[in-house]
């Protein structure tokens, strides 16, 4: 891969550091007595921070090979470490998606968060910048810095504004993800010692023996599999989702899980292609277990958040399945699934948050007949539930359908097992929607519910438009990734074994 340096403003640096700057300013000036000002600053900061991400896809050259919008400056020259940023078709859409979800989360917390408002808003803005840093870093140490730094604000968000067991959930989140990442640091240092550089694109060309590739693949796998999360290291996610505040769950599902999946694309596949091909059957089996078994687990959940959390694990199983079949349809479908999951899972958690803010329960059994009191909310909830189970014309269908097509090309039995996700997804999503939304009003809590206010309608309406737009017209998304996916697959198909 060759770098394409454009004479453009530093859009990527602005996308990273603007939200962090606004977050720091909010933390500095914010007190609960200034909550109104803090909310306005957070909203303005999130919108301003999203602006530099717009030229990334409007000015992106779909036909160009390699990375674009490259920025590079010396950081720690003694160790050949550079502040290098860039994006290609594999990472492009995750930058505006992160900024977009941050705006939605700020709107969602407008009236809900009443204590430590500045700390809450500041943490999300700083987290947004750090996550964009992960998607854009082209220096190994810079990537690791951003990758690990995202744990801190999310740990605080869960531990301070979470539920009754928030400290346990925050500690479990931190422990799982941090321990998984330690081996990655060892692999990064090894690659630096081997090549004399921290340049990720240079590592893609570095010859490695079979044993070196397998060791490096396994080290990366520990970090990225936990982050996705893949079966069997997925057990931290449902606990964290249940205890996290609504905004925390939305960002965790919509963006943070994608950091691990993106790591496979940027590190595991191109740096250790021979090991990736050799170990692909293991990853495919684990992915199919996530799709089928975790989908069955979702069916028996009584807590709405837990059900959507297990649903997220099943959907992310589609992503890793798509990556390791090594065909263009599967890989593109997996990336589409990641983008769609950002819209749909975030919307599902925000919908559950709307109900919880009024009824203070996430138990499915505590609802029923919600459509009688909240018809606008019910329409959004049904739409997002349908998208969650892959209804055609919604974003949820596009990625899953492409991965299933790729799976059928790869192996017919794999395709059949992957297709069961559509059946299971429909089962648990529609079962939850039926129990919560339809029927007669079953208790006084539901009878007292009020329909969406303007803020909630705006928040869910924007996500609904995004979900339908991507489902009806996916071409802008697929066109940007075709060249990069073809380059990646060509790279993985060639041996890199050191003689």
N, C-alpha and C positions, 0 to 999 in steps of 0.2 A: 504494500500500500504506500502510495506517495502522498505527501501533504500538499494540499492546495491552499496557498496563502492568499486571502482576498484583502484588498485595500479597503477595508470597511471599518466602521467604528467597533470598539470592543464589546460587541453584543453579549458574548458569553460571560465576560467579567462583570458586566453590568447586571446580568441575570443572577449571578452568584452573590455579588457584594451589596447590591441595592437592598434586597430584603434583609440581609444581615445588618446593614447600617440602620435601616428603619427599626429593626428589632432592638438594637442596642440603644437607640435614641428613646424608644418607648420605655425600655427598662429604666433609663436614666431619669426621665421626667414623670413617669407614671406613679401615681398613688391612687388608692381607691376613691379619694375625693375628686379625682380628675378622670373618673372612669369614662365619662362621655367624650372627653377630648381624646383619651387613649383609643377608644373604639374608632373614632373618625381618623386618627393618625394611622391606625392599623389598616383600615380599609383603603385609605389613600396610598399607604406604603405598598400594600399588596397589588393594587391596580397599577401603580407606577412601576413596580418591579416586574409586572407582566409585560409591559410595553416593549422592552428590548427583546423579548422572546418571539414577538410577532414577525420581525424581519427574517428570523431563522428559517421559517417555512415559506415565506413569500419570496425570498431571494435565494432559496436553496436550488442548486443545479442538479436536477434528477439524473442527468446523464454522466455527471462527473464521477470519476473513480477516486477513492481515498477520502480523506477528511477535509472539511471546509470550515471557514470562519476561524482559522487557526490563530492563536495568540501564544507567544512564547517570550519568556524573559528569564534571566538567571535568577535562581532562588538560593541554593546552597552550592556554589560553584565548585567548592573543594571536593564534593562528592558527586559532581556532575548531575546535580538535581536542578530541574528547570520547572518554572511555573508555565506549563504547556496545556493549552485547552484546544479542543476542536470537536466537531461532531460529524457524523456521517448518517446514512440512512437508517442505521441500527439504533442510533441514540437520539435522532432529531426530535421526535414527537414527545419524548419524555421531559424535555425542558419546558415547553409551553404547558404540557399537562400538569407538571408540578406547580407552576405559577398559577394556573387556572384553579386547581383544587385548593390552593392556599386562599385565594379570594373567596371561594365558596365557604371554606371553613371559618374565615373571619366573619362572614355574614351569618353563618349558623350560630355563632357564639354571641351575637350582638346583645340579646336579652337574657340568654341562659346563664352566662358566667357573670356572677355578681361579686365574687371575691377574688382578689389578686388578678384583676383584669389585665393590668399591664404585663405581668409576668406570663400570663397565658398567651396573650397576643404576641408578645416579644419572642416567646419560645417557638411559636409556629412560624414566624417570619424567619428567624435564624435557621430553623430546621429546613425551611424551603430552600434557602441559599445553599446549605450544605448538601442537600440531596441533588440539586442541580450540579453542584461541583462533582459529585460522583459520576453523573452521566456525561460530563464534558472533559474530565481530567485525562490527559494523555501521558502523564508522568506517573510511574508506579507508586512513588512515595506520596505524591499529591493525591492520587486516588485513595490510597490507604488512609491518609489524613481525613479526607472528607467522609469516607466509608465508616470510620470509627467515630468521628465527631457527631454523626447523626444520632448515635445512641444517647448522647447526653441530654439534648432537649426532649427527646421522646421519653426517656426515663423520668425526667422531671414532670412532664405532662401527665403520665400515668400515675406517678407516685403522689402528686399533689392534688389533682382534680379527679382522680379515679374513684371507684366504688369502695365498698367496705374492706375488701382484701387488696387494695391498690398497692400496698408496699410489697406484698408477696408477689403480685403480678409484675410489678416493675423490676423487682430483683430477678425473677425468672426470665423476663425478657432480656435484661442486661447480661445475665450469666450465660444463657444459651448463645446469644449472638456474639458476645465478646470472646468466649472460649473458642467458638468456631473460627473466629478471625485470626487467632494467634498463629495457626499453622500457615495461613496465607502470608503473614509477614515473613515467616521463615522462607517461603517460596519466593517472595519478592526479593529478599536479600540474596538468595542463591542466584536468581536470574541476574541481579546486578553484578555479583562477583564473576559470573560466567561471561557477561557481555561488556562490563565496564560502563553500563549506561542504565538509566531508569526509564528510558523511552519505551513505552508500551509497543509502539509500532515496530521498533527495532527488535523487540522480543519476539514478535510474530515471525521474523525471519531467522531467528537464532536456532542453529542445528542442535538437537538434543538426542541423547541415546534413548532407547526404549525405557530403561529403568528410570532415567531422569524424568521423562515425560509422565510416566505413571505416578511417580512420587509427587510431581508438581500438580498433576491433575487431581490427585487425592487431597492435597493440601488446599487447593482452591475449592474443591467440592465440599469440604467441611464447612467453609464459610458460606458459600452460596446456597448450598442445600438447606442449611438452617434458616437462612434469610428468606427463602422462597415462600414457605418452608415445604420441603419434600417429606414424604413418608420415609422413615419412621421418626424423623426429628421435627415433627410438626406439633408436638403436644403443647408447646408454649403458647401457640397462637390463640386457641379458644379462650384460655384463661386470661390472656392479656386483653382480648377484645371485650370480654364481659366486664372487666374492671375499668377499662379506659373510658375517658369521657367521649362524647359523641364525635367531636372533632378529631381526637386522637385515633379512634377507630377508623374514621374516614380516611385520614392521611396514611395510617398504617396499611390499610387494605389497598388504597388507590395508588400509592407511590412506593412505600418502603419495601413491600414484598418484591417490587420490580427491581430493586437494587441487586438482589441475588440473581435473578434471571438475567439481568443485563451483564452481570459478571461472567456468566457462562459464554455469552457472545463475545465479550471483549478479551477475556483471558483464557478460559479453559479450552475452547475450540481452536482458536488460532495459534496459541502458544504450544499446546500439546495435541496436535491433530491426530497423530498415530494412536496415542493413548485414548483419545476421545472415541475414535472408531472402535478400538479394542474393547473399551468399557461401556460402549453405547447400550448393549443389551441389558446391562444392570440398571442403567438409568431409565431405559424404556419400561422395564418391569416395575421399578419403583413408581414411575409416573402413572402406569396403568392401575397399580394398587391405589394410588391417590385418587384417580378418577372414579374407580368403581367402589372400593371399600369405604373411602371417606365420604363418597356420595351416599352410601347406605347409612353411615353413621349420622349424617346430616338429617336423614329421614326421621330419626327417633328423638331429635332434640326438642326440649320443651321451652327453652329460652330462645327468643328470636335472634339475639346477638350471636349465640353459639351456633345456631343453624346457619347464619350467613357466614360465620367464621369458617365452619367446615366446608361450606360451599366455596369459599375463597381458595381453600387448600385443593379442592377438586379441580377448580378452574385453573389454578396454577400448575396442576399436574398436566393439563393440556399443553401448557407453555413448554415445560421441559420435554414432554413427548415430542412436540413439534421440532425442537432444536436438534434432537439426537436421532432423527430419521434421515437427516442429511439430504433432504430434497427441498426445492425452492418453495413448493406449495406449503409444506409443513412449517418451514422456518418463517415465511411471511405470515402464515396464519397464527403462529405463536406470538409474533410481535403485535399483530392486530388484536389478538386476545388480551395481551398486556394492556394495550391502550383502552380497549373496551372495558376491561375489568376495572380500570381506573374510574371510568364514568359510573358504571353500574353498581359496583360494590360500595363506592363512596356514597352513591345515592341511597342504597339500601340501608346503610348505617345511619344516614341522616334522617330517613323516614322513621326508623325505629326510635331515634332520638326525639323526633317530634311527638311521638306517642308517649315516650317515657317522661318528657317534660311535663305532660299534663296528668298522666295516670300513675306515674312512678312505679311502673312494672314492665318487665320485659317478657313475662311469662305468656305464652300463647293462650293458655287456658283463661287468663284474666280478661281476654278481649272477645269480640264477637259482635257483629252488627255495626261495626265502625262506620260503614257506608251511610247509615241512617243519620249520623251526626256530622260526618266529615266527607261529603261527596267529592270535593276537590282533592283532598288528601288521598281518598280511595282510588281515584283515577290515576294519580302518580304512582301509588304503591303497586297497583296492578300492572302498570306499564313497566316499572322497573323489575317486578317479579317475572314478567314475561321475558324481558331482556336477559334476566339472570338465567333463564332456562333455554335461551337461544332461539327465541321467536324470530322468524324471518322479518326483515325490515327494521330490526333493531341491531345495534352494534354487537350484541352478544352472539348473534347468529354468524356474522361474517368470519370471525376468527375461528370459532369452533368448526364451522363447515369446511374451512380451508385446511385445518389440521386433520379432520377426518378424511378429506380427499387425499392429503399427503400420506396418512396412515394406510389407506387402501392401496396407494401406489407402493408403499413400503412392504406391507404384508396384510393380506386380507383379514386374517384373524385379529391382528392389531387394530385394523379399521373397525371391526365389529365391536371389540371391547371399548374402543374410544367412543363409538356411537352410543353406547349405553349411557354415557354422561348426559346426553340430551333427554333420555327417558328419566333418569334419576333426577336431573335438574328440574324437569317439569314436575316430578312427583313432590320433591320437598318444597319447591318454590310455590306451587299452586296449592299444596296442602296448607302451607302457612297462610297464604292469602285467603283461602276459603275460611279457615278458622278465625282469622283476625278481622277480615273485612266484611264478609257476608253473614247472612242469618239474622236472627232477631237480637236485639240488645239484651245482653245477659246479666248485666249488673249496673249499679248506679254510677260506677266510675266511667263506664262507656257513655252512659246517658248524659254525663256532665261534660263530655268532650266538646271542644270548639274547633271549627274548621280552620284551615291555614290562614294565618295573617299575611299581609303583603310581603313581609320579609321572607317568610317560609315559602310562599308561592314563587317568589323570584328565585330563590335558591334552588328549589326543585325544578322549576320551569327551565332554567338554564341547563341543568343536567339532562332534562328530558329532550331538549332541542339537540344537545350534543349526541345523545344516544340514538335519536332518530336520524340525524344527519349522517352519522357514520354508518348506520345500517342501510340507509337508502342510497348513499353516494360514497362508497369507500375508496374510490379511485385516488383522491388526493393523498390518502394515507399509503396505499399500496404502491403508487407510482414513485414515491420518494425512497422507498426501501429496496426496490428491485435490483438496482445496480450493486448496492452494498451487500445484499444477500447473495447475489451471484458471485461476487468477489470472495466472500467468506467461504461459500461452499467449494469454490475452485481451490482456495487455499487449503481447506481441510482435506480435500481429496488427494492432495500431494503429500508424499512422505517428507518428513523433516528429520529423519533419523541421521545422527552424526555417524560418519564412517569411522 
